[in-house]
């Protein structure tokens, strides 16, 4: 399987989630299963069924997070030296040429993307249009509502 880029912050968040799942959530589920078993007949025990279902979900999520970390190519944006070019991990200040509004985005991996906090996926149309460009360049983004143009005001590696 190919390596998937993830920022250092994103990797730290995944590691913290994995630790929480293994040290807090897993013991809770095991205790819930033991409690449900103590109630007797398992064939009609809704608590037992719910706890086993939760355990299946939890073990699936643990496997998923471990796989993501195993396939991660961790990139620390602070260590990038891309000579002002937009690359994965860069924080980009843009001006929407139509509305004259300024926006700031950081280009991150799919799992880290959260538009509310200005993090866009490397695979998003905006990020794909920005990659490889420099401050002063204009990027054309094919959006559902038509073509949008953004002028790149600044590229930072923070």
FENZIGI-V264752 format. One record per residue. RES is the residue in three letters. PHI is phi in radians with two decimals (NA if undefined). PSI is psi in whole degrees, 0 to 359 (* if undefined). Layout:
# FENZIGI-V264752
res=RES phi=PHI psi=PSI
res=RES phi=PHI psi=PSI
This chain:
# FENZIGI-V264752
res=UNK phi=NA psi=143
res=UNK phi=-1.35 psi=157
res=UNK phi=-1.27 psi=142
res=UNK phi=-1.96 psi=126
res=UNK phi=-1.23 psi=141
res=UNK phi=-2.60 psi=144
res=UNK phi=-1.31 psi=162
res=UNK phi=-1.01 psi=318
res=UNK phi=-1.10 psi=317
res=UNK phi=-1.09 psi=320
res=UNK phi=-1.15 psi=320
res=UNK phi=-1.09 psi=320
res=UNK phi=-1.13 psi=319
res=UNK phi=-1.14 psi=319
res=UNK phi=-1.11 psi=319
res=UNK phi=-1.14 psi=319
res=UNK phi=-1.10 psi=316
res=UNK phi=-1.07 psi=316
res=UNK phi=-1.07 psi=316
res=UNK phi=-1.11 psi=317
res=UNK phi=-1.08 psi=318
res=UNK phi=-1.37 psi=324
res=UNK phi=-1.70 psi=339
res=UNK phi=-1.99 psi=304
res=UNK phi=-1.22 psi=315
res=UNK phi=-1.05 psi=311
res=UNK phi=-1.06 psi=326
res=UNK phi=-1.08 psi=315
res=UNK phi=-1.15 psi=318
res=UNK phi=-1.07 psi=318
res=UNK phi=-1.14 psi=321
res=UNK phi=-1.15 psi=322
res=UNK phi=-1.14 psi=316
res=UNK phi=-1.08 psi=318
res=UNK phi=-1.10 psi=315
res=UNK phi=-1.14 psi=323
res=UNK phi=-1.12 psi=326
res=UNK phi=-1.18 psi=346
res=UNK phi=-1.46 psi=2
res=UNK phi=1.76 psi=224
res=UNK phi=-0.82 psi=117
res=UNK phi=-1.42 psi=342
res=UNK phi=-1.17 psi=332
res=UNK phi=-2.14 psi=32
res=UNK phi=-1.83 psi=100
res=UNK phi=-1.15 psi=325
res=UNK phi=-1.07 psi=318
res=UNK phi=-1.12 psi=314
res=UNK phi=-1.06 psi=317
res=UNK phi=-1.14 psi=318
res=UNK phi=-1.15 psi=319
res=UNK phi=-1.16 psi=322
res=UNK phi=-1.13 psi=317
res=UNK phi=-1.09 psi=320
res=UNK phi=-1.11 psi=319
res=UNK phi=-1.10 psi=317
res=UNK phi=-1.10 psi=314
res=UNK phi=-1.08 psi=314
res=UNK phi=-1.14 psi=325
res=UNK phi=-1.14 psi=318
res=UNK phi=-1.17 psi=320
res=UNK phi=-1.05 psi=315
res=UNK phi=-1.11 psi=320
res=UNK phi=-1.13 psi=314
res=UNK phi=-1.15 psi=318
res=UNK phi=-1.08 psi=320
res=UNK phi=-1.16 psi=318
res=UNK phi=-1.08 psi=316
res=UNK phi=-1.19 psi=325
res=UNK phi=-1.18 psi=330
res=UNK phi=-1.75 psi=7
res=UNK phi=-1.41 psi=139
res=UNK phi=-1.87 psi=102
res=UNK phi=-1.39 psi=126
res=UNK phi=-2.13 psi=125
res=UNK phi=-1.65 psi=110
res=UNK phi=-0.97 psi=330
res=UNK phi=-1.15 psi=336
res=UNK phi=-1.64 psi=0
res=UNK phi=-1.27 psi=143
res=UNK phi=-2.34 psi=84
res=UNK phi=-1.90 psi=17
res=UNK phi=0.93 psi=40
res=UNK phi=1.46 psi=6
res=UNK phi=-1.51 psi=147
res=UNK phi=-1.34 psi=120
res=UNK phi=-2.39 psi=174
res=UNK phi=-0.97 psi=134
res=UNK phi=1.63 psi=344
res=UNK phi=-1.24 psi=149
res=UNK phi=-1.82 psi=126
res=UNK phi=-2.13 psi=128
res=UNK phi=-1.65 psi=126
res=UNK phi=-2.18 psi=156
res=UNK phi=-2.11 psi=123
res=UNK phi=-1.25 psi=117
res=UNK phi=-1.14 psi=334
res=UNK phi=-1.38 psi=312
res=UNK phi=-1.74 psi=351
res=UNK phi=1.09 psi=20
res=UNK phi=-1.53 psi=143
res=UNK phi=-1.69 psi=139
res=UNK phi=-2.35 psi=155
res=UNK phi=-2.21 psi=129
res=UNK phi=-2.26 psi=146
res=UNK phi=-1.92 psi=134
res=UNK phi=-1.54 psi=118
res=UNK phi=-2.30 psi=179
res=UNK phi=-1.27 psi=167
res=UNK phi=-0.98 psi=319
res=UNK phi=-1.24 psi=337
res=UNK phi=-1.61 psi=344
res=UNK phi=-1.03 psi=132
res=UNK phi=-2.73 psi=99
res=UNK phi=-1.04 psi=329
res=UNK phi=-1.06 psi=331
res=UNK phi=-1.91 psi=15
res=UNK phi=1.37 psi=25
res=UNK phi=-1.94 psi=119
res=UNK phi=-1.99 psi=148
res=UNK phi=-1.19 psi=143
res=UNK phi=-0.95 psi=331
res=UNK phi=-1.62 psi=2
res=UNK phi=-1.30 psi=155
res=UNK phi=-1.01 psi=322
res=UNK phi=-1.15 psi=312
res=UNK phi=-1.10 psi=317
res=UNK phi=-1.08 psi=325
res=UNK phi=-1.27 psi=332
res=UNK phi=-1.48 psi=327
res=UNK phi=-0.94 psi=130
res=UNK phi=1.59 psi=351
res=UNK phi=-1.60 psi=167
res=UNK phi=-2.11 psi=167
res=UNK phi=-1.00 psi=136
res=UNK phi=1.72 psi=339
res=UNK phi=-1.32 psi=158
res=UNK phi=-1.96 psi=129
res=UNK phi=-1.87 psi=131
res=UNK phi=-1.71 psi=125
res=UNK phi=-1.98 psi=125
res=UNK phi=-1.43 psi=100
res=UNK phi=-1.78 psi=163
res=UNK phi=-0.98 psi=329
res=UNK phi=-1.55 psi=8
res=UNK phi=2.06 psi=185
res=UNK phi=-1.35 psi=132
res=UNK phi=-2.06 psi=145
res=UNK phi=-2.02 psi=135
res=UNK phi=-2.18 psi=132
res=UNK phi=-1.62 psi=133
res=UNK phi=-1.45 psi=115
res=UNK phi=-1.52 psi=320
res=UNK phi=-2.75 psi=149
res=UNK phi=-2.21 psi=123
res=UNK phi=-2.19 psi=154
res=UNK phi=-2.11 psi=87
res=UNK phi=-2.11 psi=*
